[in-house]
């Protein structure tokens, strides 16, 4: 199984990389490594993680960073809807569904 980004989620994801790299060289790379490891786990067992928004939007908490990856299955792939900060308004991304 593989994953793909909702176009707006991709932009946010890249903004996170840029932000962390600007704060400390190498931190953006660490964020990317954590994200890649998370998506490897999600793609290996996408139904394992909690349904956050019924009926089918699931959440994976990104270890080491203050983000939740919200995703859903689309056919045989995982669509990343948002890499949402824990403290941002919770439903700002809902129009992506």
Secondary structure, 3 states (H helix, E strand, C coil): CCEEECHHHHHHHHHHHHHHHHHCCCHHHHHHHHHHHHHHHHHHCHHHCCEEECCCEEEEEECCCCEEEEEEEECCEEEEEEEEECCCCCCCCHHHC
